[in-house]
């Protein structure tokens, strides 16, 4: 399966769209706000002079109400810092990046006009879209001052190649699980190492010396990649598909042949790759706990919470599942998934683990 055309958030602003179902991602942005602001302030305070033009990139920007939220926060910090230092604010060049299948039209038609209107008294700001994978170069050398990426780097550049062979090694599963053989765990780990190292190397060439990155993405606290906090949402989705296979609605072989391009790393894995690549120093790292349903009212019925989780997951992965199984099963699949999630929530306290990383480009 080719990942770039198959993987994108649900477009538009309909009931199943990412724009309407991104509460979890919004919660992550909210909880990381203070750390993000500190990273921007530190970048400006460490600079011998604030440049006349500052370039900022948001990688994996997606589309919806969250897309320009972080950019607005970064701009506010830049203007406040410049004002406090009695300096004119720089002109800002903002690059919004995602895969070519991203709904850039929604951003530029529905969100950008109000964004520009709010900035009328804050100086010059120029926003553009950059389509392409961040697992490779996107910008000229040494042009960026600040890079942000939220809820994106847990997506791999591809399914691990060894899992795409004719031999099925992870039967009835979509991702790592307790029953997955060791070769599956190793394949995902190796693919993550390759991708994250490529990401760091690419950004190291694009960032100015002393430039900053602020990253947030799903991970896990322990070394075991089969822990429920890092993979059980995929386990339940696989169970929903398997119930449909047992009823003859879909072929089991179709499930066996699908592996998702996703990986939730441990903090040890992250630090090891950053150290090996060598271009960045970790300024700060923090692990957040985020409710599966984005911190909704826990007094709600579990089925309602299950539906909210299912809607969030659907907005993210439906395009990939639809390309593999067909559009006709999507409604039933996510109804079953919502029921399974609701049942699970009735007996378990569920949390995503999200890492926040503040990185500084080395002066080497």
C-alpha positions in Angstrom: 0.0 0.0 0.0 1.3 3.4 -0.9 1.1 5.5 2.2 1.1 9.1 0.9 -2.1 8.9 -1.2 -3.9 6.6 1.3 -3.3 8.5 4.5 -4.9 11.8 5.1 -7.3 13.3 7.7 -11.0 13.4 6.7 -11.5 16.5 4.7 -14.1 19.4 4.9 -16.2 20.1 7.9 -18.8 17.3 7.8 -19.7 15.1 10.8 -16.9 12.7 10.1 -14.3 15.3 9.3 -11.1 15.9 11.1 -12.2 19.5 11.6 -15.2 18.3 13.7 -13.3 15.5 15.5 -9.9 16.7 16.7 -10.6 17.4 20.4 -7.7 15.1 21.5 -5.2 16.9 19.3 -6.6 20.3 20.6 -6.1 19.1 24.1 -2.4 18.2 23.4 -1.8 21.6 21.9 -3.4 23.3 25.0 -1.3 21.3 27.5 1.9 22.0 25.6 1.2 25.7 25.3 3.5 26.8 28.2 6.4 24.7 27.0 6.0 26.0 23.4 6.0 29.6 24.6 9.2 29.0 26.6 10.9 27.5 23.5 10.0 30.5 21.4 11.2 33.0 24.1 14.4 31.1 24.6 15.1 31.2 20.9 14.7 34.9 20.8 16.7 35.6 24.0 19.6 33.5 22.7 19.8 35.4 19.4 22.3 38.2 19.2 19.8 40.0 17.1 16.2 39.4 16.0 16.3 38.9 12.2 14.3 41.1 9.9 12.6 38.1 8.5 11.8 35.0 10.6 10.8 31.7 9.0 8.5 29.3 10.9 7.4 25.9 9.7 4.5 23.8 10.9 5.0 20.2 9.8 2.0 17.9 9.6 -0.4 20.8 9.9 -3.5 18.9 8.8 -6.6 21.1 8.5 -9.3 22.2 10.8 -9.6 24.6 13.8 -6.2 23.4 15.3 -4.2 24.2 12.2 -3.5 27.9 12.9 -3.8 27.8 16.7 -0.2 27.1 17.4 1.0 29.5 14.7 -1.1 32.2 16.4 0.5 31.4 19.8 4.0 31.5 18.3 3.3 34.9 16.7 1.9 36.3 19.9 5.1 35.3 21.8 7.3 36.8 19.1 5.5 40.2 19.1 5.3 40.3 23.0 9.1 39.6 23.3 10.0 42.1 20.7 7.8 44.7 22.4 9.4 44.0 25.7 12.9 44.4 24.2 11.9 47.6 22.4 12.6 46.0 19.1 10.5 46.0 15.9 8.8 42.7 15.2 10.3 40.8 12.2 8.3 40.0 9.2 7.1 36.4 9.4 7.1 33.7 6.7 4.9 30.8 7.8 5.0 27.5 5.9 2.2 25.0 6.5 3.3 21.5 5.5 1.5 18.2 5.1 1.2 15.5 2.5 -0.2 16.5 -0.9 -3.6 14.8 -0.1 -4.1 17.2 2.9 -7.1 19.6 2.7 -5.1 22.7 2.0 -8.2 24.3 0.4 -10.0 24.2 3.6 -7.2 26.0 5.4 -6.8 28.8 2.8 -10.5 29.3 2.0 -12.1 28.9 5.5 -9.4 29.7 8.1 -6.8 32.0 6.6 -9.0 35.1 6.1 -9.9 35.4 9.8 -6.3 34.6 10.7 -5.0 37.5 8.7 -7.8 39.8 10.0 -6.7 39.1 13.6 -3.1 39.9 12.7 -3.8 43.3 11.0 -2.3 45.3 13.9 0.6 42.9 14.5 2.8 43.3 11.5 3.6 41.5 8.3 2.9 37.7 8.1 3.0 35.6 4.9 1.5 32.1 5.0 2.0 29.5 2.3 1.5 25.8 1.9 4.3 23.3 1.3 3.1 19.8 0.2 5.4 16.9 0.8 6.6 14.4 3.3 8.7 15.7 6.2 10.8 12.5 6.0 13.1 14.4 3.6 14.1 18.0 2.8 11.3 20.5 2.3 13.2 23.9 2.6 16.5 25.5 1.5 19.5 25.2 3.8 19.7 27.3 7.0 16.5 29.2 6.3 14.2 28.2 9.2 14.3 29.6 12.7 11.5 27.6 14.3 9.9 24.3 13.5 6.7 23.0 15.1 5.0 19.6 14.6 2.1 18.2 16.6 0.4 14.8 16.5 2.3 13.8 13.4 5.6 12.0 14.0 4.0 8.8 15.2 3.1 8.3 11.6 5.8 6.4 9.7 6.9 7.1 6.1 5.7 3.6 5.2 4.7 0.2 6.5 7.9 -1.6 7.5 9.0 -3.3 4.3 9.4 -6.8 5.9 5.7 -6.8 6.8 4.7 -6.1 3.1 6.0 -9.5 1.9 3.8 -12.3 0.8 4.2 -14.2 4.1 1.7 -13.0 6.7 3.3 -12.7 10.1 0.8 -10.6 12.1 -2.5 -12.4 11.4 -5.7 -10.7 12.5 -3.9 -7.5 13.7 -3.3 -4.0 12.3 -0.4 -3.1 14.5 1.8 -4.4 17.3 -0.1 -6.5 19.9 0.5 -8.9 22.7 0.3 -11.8 20.2 2.6 -10.3 17.6 5.9 -12.2 16.9 9.2 -10.6 17.8 9.9 -9.9 14.1 6.9 -7.5 13.9 8.1 -5.5 16.9 11.6 -5.3 15.5 10.3 -4.3 12.0 8.4 -1.3 13.5 11.3 -0.3 15.7 13.7 -0.3 12.8 11.4 1.7 10.6 10.9 4.3 13.3 14.6 4.6 13.8 15.2 5.2 10.1 12.3 7.7 9.8 13.1 9.7 12.9 16.8 9.9 12.0 15.9 11.1 8.5 13.5 13.7 10.0 16.2 15.1 12.3 18.9 15.2 9.6 16.5 17.0 7.2 15.6 19.6 9.7 19.2 20.1 10.8 20.1 21.2 7.3 17.1 23.5 7.1 17.4 25.2 10.5 19.8 28.0 11.3 22.3 27.4 14.1 20.5 27.9 17.4 17.1 27.3 15.7 14.5 25.4 17.7 12.1 22.6 17.2 9.0 21.9 19.3 7.6 18.4 18.7 4.7 16.5 20.2 3.6 13.0 19.3 2.3 9.7 20.7 4.6 7.5 22.6 4.9 5.1 25.6 6.4 5.3 29.0 7.8 1.8 29.2 10.2 -0.2 27.0 7.5 -2.8 26.0 5.9 -1.8 22.7 2.9 -4.1 23.4 1.8 -2.2 26.4 -1.9 -1.2 26.2 -1.1 2.5 26.5 0.7 2.5 23.1 -1.3 0.1 21.0 -4.7 -1.0 22.4 -6.8 1.4 20.3 -5.5 -0.6 17.3 -6.2 -3.8 19.0 -9.9 -2.9 19.4 -10.1 -1.7 15.8 -8.7 -5.1 14.7 -11.3 -6.8 16.9 -14.1 -4.8 15.2 -12.8 -5.9 11.8 -12.5 -9.5 12.8 -16.1 -9.6 13.9 -17.1 -8.5 10.4 -14.8 -11.2 8.9 -16.4 -13.9 11.0 -19.8 -12.8 9.6 -18.5 -12.9 6.1 -18.8 -9.1 5.5 -15.1 -8.8 4.7 -12.3 -11.3 4.0 -10.0 -12.1 6.8 -7.1 -12.1 4.4 -7.8 -8.4 3.8 -7.2 -7.8 7.6 -4.1 -10.0 7.6 -2.6 -7.9 4.7 -3.0 -4.5 6.4 -0.4 -3.1 8.7 -0.7 0.5 9.8 2.3 2.9 9.3 2.3 4.0 13.0 4.7 3.7 15.9 4.6 4.9 19.5 8.2 5.2 20.6 9.6 5.1 24.2 11.5 8.1 25.5 14.7 6.0 25.5 14.3 5.4 21.8 13.8 9.1 21.1 16.9 10.1 23.1 19.0 7.4 21.5 18.1 8.6 17.9 18.6 12.3 18.8 22.0 11.4 20.3 23.0 9.2 17.3 22.0 11.8 14.7 23.9 14.5 16.7 22.5 17.7 15.3 20.2 18.6 18.2 20.3 19.0 22.0 17.2 18.2 24.1 16.3 21.4 25.9 13.2 19.9 27.6 11.1 16.8 27.4 7.7 16.0 29.1 5.2 13.2 28.9 1.5 14.0 29.0 -1.4 11.8 29.7 -4.4 12.5 27.5 -7.8 10.8 27.8 -8.8 8.7 24.8 -11.9 10.9 24.4 -10.1 14.2 24.9 -11.2 14.8 28.5 -14.9 14.8 28.0 -17.5 14.5 30.8 -16.8 11.2 32.5 -20.3 11.1 33.8 -21.5 10.4 30.3 -22.6 6.9 29.3 -19.7 4.8 28.2 -21.2 4.2 24.8 -21.2 8.0 24.2 -17.6 8.2 25.2 -16.9 5.2 22.9 -18.6 7.0 20.0 -16.5 10.0 20.6 -13.3 8.0 20.5 -14.5 6.1 17.4 -15.2 9.4 15.7 -11.8 10.8 16.5 -10.0 7.7 15.2 -12.3 7.6 12.1 -11.4 11.1 11.2 -7.7 10.2 11.2 -7.6 6.6 9.7 -10.7 6.3 7.5 -9.0 7.2 4.3 -6.4 4.4 4.8 -9.1 1.8 5.8 -11.4 2.9 3.0 -8.6 2.4 0.4 -8.1 -1.1 1.7 -11.6 -2.4 2.5 -13.9 -0.1 0.6 -16.1 2.7 1.5 -19.2 0.5 2.0 -18.1 -0.9 5.4 -17.0 2.3 7.1 -20.2 3.2 9.0 -20.7 -0.4 10.3 -17.1 -0.8 11.2 -17.0 2.4 13.3 -20.3 1.6 15.0 -18.8 -1.8 16.1 -15.6 0.0 17.1 -17.5 2.5 19.2 -19.3 -0.3 21.0 -16.0 -2.2 21.8 -14.4 1.0 23.0 -17.4 1.9 25.2 -17.2 -1.6 26.8 -13.5 -1.2 27.3 -13.9 2.2 28.9 -16.5 0.8 31.3 -13.7 -1.3 32.9 -10.5 0.6 32.2 -9.0 4.0 32.7 -7.5 4.8 29.3 -4.8 7.3 28.5 -2.7 8.2 25.5 0.9 9.1 26.3 2.1 12.1 24.4 5.7 13.4 24.4 6.6 17.1 24.2 10.2 17.7 23.0 12.0 21.1 22.8 15.1 20.7 20.7 17.9 23.2 19.9 20.0 23.0 16.7 23.7 22.5 17.7 26.3 25.1 16.8 28.4 22.7 14.8 
